[in-house]
Amino acid sequence: MKAIRKLLPDEPSLSESTSSDGDGVHVVMVQVNVFECGGIALGAYLSRKIIDSPTCVTLLKAWSAAARGSAREVTPSFIAPSLFLQSELIKAILFKMSFVWRS
């Protein structure tokens, strides 16, 4: 675990900086690790307030493609609704609830 910890940036503080440098809250912290063999590992802390898991994965894929010099464009996938289908019963219940909340 200690070896993995060395690949991550210093643990971020969730409270605003009280120092005079005005850094504020760090919402993204990235550490690039270059190994003697030429390999690279990225370690990152990302605030869930600004980025969710699928967005993070897309960001890392786009970043690695750009670093490789790939001409392929990395785009997000919007297929979740087709993977997690809602039943007609759930849709009907939510539709009825929306009228209750409005009144």
N, C-alpha and C positions, 0 to 999 in steps of 0.2 A: 504494500500500500504506500509505503514511503517513496518507492521508486516512481509510482504513478503520480504522487503528489508533486514531485519535482517537475513534472511536465505541464503543470497548471500554473497560471498566474497567481500572485498573492491573493488570498481570499479577500473579496471586496467588502467594504463596509456599507451597510444598508442605511446608515444615517449620513446626513450632509456633513461635509468636511467643516471643521471648526477652525482650520488653519487659515492663515491670511492669503494662501495661494489661490483661493477661490475655485478649487477643483470641483466642488459639489459632489454629487452622487455618481459613481461609476456604474453605468448600465451595461457596458460591454468592455470586457478585458480579454485581450488575446496575447498569448505567448507563443512564439515560434521557436521550436527546438530543432537544431541541426546536429546530426550525429556524425561521428568520424567516418562512418561508412558512406555518407552522402545522403542518408535518409532524413526526412523531415517529418515532424509531428506538430500539429497545432493543438494547443490547449486553450480553452475559452470558458469564461463565465459570461452568461447573457441573462439580462433581467427578463423575466417572464412578463413584465409589464409592457415591454416593447416588442418582444419577439416570441412566437410560439414554436413548438418543435418542428412542424413542417416547414416553417419559414427559415428556421435555423439550418435545417438540412439543405434546403434550396440555396441558401447563402453559401454554405460550405462547398456545395457542388459547383456553384458558379465561380467561387474563389479559386478552387483547385483547377477548374477548366481554364480560367484565365492565366493561372501560373504556368500551366503546361503549354500555353499558347494555342489552345484549341479554338477552332473557328466555330465549333458547335455552340449554339445558344442554349443556355440552361434556363428553363421556364418552370414555374410552379405547376403542380398537378391539381386539378379541381375535380377529381373523380370520387371524392368521399361520399357524396349523395348516392352514387350508384353502388358503392360498397356497403353502405348502411341504410338499406331501404326501410322506409317507415310503412307500417301497415295502415290500411284504410281506417281501422279503429282508432289508432293514435291520432291520425289527421282529424277525424271527426271530433274526438275529445278536445283536442287543442282548438279547433274551430269554435266549438261551443263555449269553451273557457274564455276565448277572446271576447265574446259578447257579454259574459258575466263581468269581466274586468272593466269593460267600457261603461257599464251602467252604474 
